[in-house]
C-alpha cells in the first residue's frame, strides 16, 4: 500500500533540497564566471542548494547583490575555490547534478568520486 502524502518519508522528501555542484574555469575574463554565477543564483532562487566551484573566485567580484547575499546566508548558495588535485571531494548524499560549465574537465578527485558505486 503506498504511503500517504503525510507519511514521514514524504515529509522528509519535501525537506530535502537537491544539491547542484557547478564547476567553472574562468577562460575569457568574467564571461564564464558571470554565466556560472547567474545559473547558480537562479537555481538557488528556486530553492535548490548550489555549490559553485570556480578556479578564480575574484572574477565574481561585483556580481552579487543583497538578494544574493540572502541566498548565501540561508545556505542555498556557496562559492568555493576549485578543488586542487589531492583535495578530497565527496559526492554529497542526495546530490542532483554535477555540471561542467563550458565543457571544462572535472578534477580527477571529482571524477573518481562520481565513479564510485552509490
N, C-alpha and C positions, 0 to 999 in steps of 0.2 A: 504494500500500500504506500503511495507516495506521501512524503511529508507535506504538511500544510505550509503555507507561507509564513506562519508564525512559529515554525519549528526553530530550535536552537541553531541548526545548520543554516537555515535560510537567513536568520538574523545575523549570524557570523559572516555569511557571504555578502550581506548588504554593507557590513562594516569594512570589509577588505577593499582597499583601494589598490588597483593594479599598479605595478611599478614599471616604468619605462626607463631604460638606460640608453641614452643618446650619446654617440661618440662623434666628436667633431675635431678635425685638424684644420687649423687656420692656414689657408693657402693664399688666398687673394685679399690680403689686408683684413677688412672686417666683414666682408660679404658672407663668408661661410659661418662666421660667428653669429652674424645677425639672423641668418636663416635658422641656425640651430637654436638660438635664443627664442625666436618667435614660435618655433614648433614646441619647445619646452614650455613656454609660457601658455600657449593655447591649450596644451594637454593639462597643465596644472589648473588653469581656469575652469576646466571641465571636471575637476575633482580627482584627477589622476596624480599619482606620485611620480615625479620625474627626477632623474639624475642626469645632468648634462656634464659629460666628461669632455674637457677641452684642453688642448695642449698649450694654448696661450690665453689664459683667462683674462689678461689685461685687455684683450680685444673686445671684451664685453663692457668695458667702462662706458658709462653714459647711456647704456641701453635700458636699464631698469628704472621703472618709475615707482611711486608709492604703492600702487596696487601690486606690483611685482614683489616688493619687499614684504607685503602682507602674505603672499603665497609662500615666500621663503619662511617667514615666521610660523606659518601654520604647518610647515613640513611637507608642503606639496611640491616644492621645487628646491633642488640642491644643485650648486655648481661645484664641480670637483676638478682638480688637476688631473689631466690624462694620466692614467697609471703607467709608471715606468716599468720596464722589464724587471722581473723579480718581485714586484709588489703583488701580494696575494689579492685575488679578486674572486668573489663567490657570486654565483647566480643567486639572487635573493628568492626566498620562497614566495611563490605567488607572482613571480615576475611575468610580465605580459609580453614585453618585446625588448629586443636589443637591436638598435638601429645604427648602421654605419652611414653617417651623413656624407653625401657626395662620394660614395664609394671608397672611403678610407678603409684601411685594413685594421681590423680589431687587433689589439695587443695579443701576443701569444698566450698570456695568462688568461685572458678572457676566452679565447678560442678553446683552450684546454678545459676551462670550467664548463663551457657550453657543451663540450663533447662528453662530459661525464653523464652516466645514466642517472635519471632523475629520481 
